[in-house]
Each structure stands twice: as C-alpha cells, then as structure tokens.
Amino acid sequence: MSKSSALTISRFTTKFAKQPAGTVASGFQLAVVFVGMPTQILVNYQNQSTVGLSLWFFLLAGLASVAWAIHAFFEIKTKSWPLFLPQIPSVFFTLVILGQMIYY
C-alpha cells in the first residue's frame, strides 16, 4: 500500500471515529436499506403487484433521501461521508420500488 493511500484511509477512518453517532445512525440506515428494501422489491416482483404499499410513503422517503444527500454533498468540505454514503442506495432502491408501482 502506498503512503498516500494509507494516509487517505487513515483520514477517512479518523473522520468516522470523530462522528460516532452519525456513523452508528448510518449503519442502522444501511441495514434497513440493504435488508428491508431489497426484500420488498423481491416480494413485489414475486407477486407482480405493489398492492398495500403507499405511494406517498415512498415518494416522501425518496425525497427525504435526496434532500439528505444534497445536504451532505454540500457538507463534503467538512467530510460528512457518514451522512452522504447511505443516501445513495436509499435513493436507488426507492426509485426501483416507485418504478415497480408504476409498472405493476
């Protein structure tokens, strides 16, 4: 490993260590996003239906994720990675579910 990449990794992990609450919250969000949303996508696909899902819930959840991602992106100068990174899969999976609602 080169010295510059080791230094970059060190700075990245140090920033996470300085934001323990944000890191824990991001971890919980990632768990929900990577366990709950793909499961819902799979159930929708198997049933070929989205009956029972609230369109407004997923619209608002998607908008909230986008808003947090924009906020975190502009806070990147303060290295707000624990806030920014979980928003990417959240927005993606929400768009997939909204797409299923339109398709089915």
N, C-alpha and C positions, 0 to 999 in steps of 0.2 A: 504494500500500500504506500502510495506516495505521501510525502509530508503534507502537501496541500490538501489532499482528500482526507487525510486523518484530521487535519485542522478543521476542515469543513464539518466533518462528522462530529467532532468534539464540540464545535459551536452549536450545531443543531441539537445535540443531546443535552447540552448545558441549558439551552433555552427551554427545553421541555422540563428540565429539573426545576427551573425557576418559576414555572407555571403549573404546579401540581394539580390544582383544582381544575384548570382548563384541560389538562391532559387526561385526568380521570373522566371528566364530562365528555370529552371527545371519544374516549374509549367506550363509554356506555353508548354513545350515539352510533359509533361504528358497529357495535354489537347488534343494536336494533336494526341498523340499515342492512348489514350483511346477513342477518338471520331472518328477521321479520319480513322485509320487503321481497327478497327472492322467493321466500316461501309463498307469499301472496301472489306473486307473478306466476309461480308454478301452479297453484290452485286455480287461478283464473284460466290458465292455459288448459289444464286438465278438464275443467268444467265448461270451457268455451263460453264463459259468462262472467260478468262482474256484478251480478245482482247482489244487493246488500251493501255494496261499497258506496260511500258518499263521495260524489264528485267534488263537492265543496271542500271536504276534508283534504283530499289530495291536491286540489288547486291551492288551497291555503298553505299546506305543508310544503309544496313546491315553491311557492312564492317566498315563504319564510326561509327556506334553504338558500334560495337565490339571494335574498336580502342579506343573510348572514355571510354568504360567500363574497358578495360585493363589499360589505363592511370589512371583512377580514382581509380581502385583497388590498384595500387601501390602507390597511394597518400593517402590511407586509414590512414596511420600513421599521416597525417595532417587532418584526418577526412573529407575527401572530399565526404561525403554522398550525398549532393545535386547534384553532378555530376554523381555519380555512380548509384543511385536508378532508375532514369528514363531510363537508358540504358537496364535494364532487360526486361521490357515489350516491349520496342522498338525492341530489338533483337528477342524476341519471335514472335511478330506479323509480323515482316519482314520475318522470316522463314516460317510462315504459308502462307503468300502471295506467297513466292517463291515456296513453296510446291504446292500451287494451280496452279501456272504457269506450273509446271512440269506435274501435274495430268490432267489439262484440256487441 
